[in-house]
Amino acid sequence: MAGGTLGFLIWNRTPARIYMGDAGALFLGVLLATLTIRLNPDTKTQVASFATPILLLAIPILDTSVAVFSRLRRGISPFQGGKDHLSHRLIRHGISRRTAAISLWMLSILFGLLAVIISYVKEQYEVDIIMLSILLWFLLFIVFFRMADQ
């Protein structure tokens, strides 16, 4: 999956030669969901075991949450498409497309590292890292939610 996605990213750079489309995005989403459910992290507590897949998908969950709540606030169906996702908000805020993409990748890497770190720290620090991650996620939610909608 990683090799195919990286290969796709090379051909999808500006000017894009290929586009993934809904079928490819849905396939990747199902694959990621399945892999995180099947993930058996080497954690010491059950809480950390549940938190690991959620941390791995923190940015996609953040993107969906911001878009859905934003649409509900504006009286629009959350099932209707729109330009209120995190990348759109960053671009409207004056950030270039490339910087917006890299910023979201870096946030995903940060939450991924937090998920990996949970497996290596002492049991007493697992909950601290999870709480720090939750706080960071909610701060990001507030920042992105306050960014201007369409």
Secondary structure, 3 states (H helix, E strand, C coil): CHHHHHHHHHHCCCCCCCCCHHHHHHHHHHHHHHHHHHCCCCCCCHHHHHHHHHHHCHHHHHHHHHHHHHHHHCCCCCCCCCCCCHHHHHHHCCCCHHHHHHHHHHHHHHHHHHHHHHHHCCHHHHHHHHHHHHHHHHHHHHHHHHCCCC
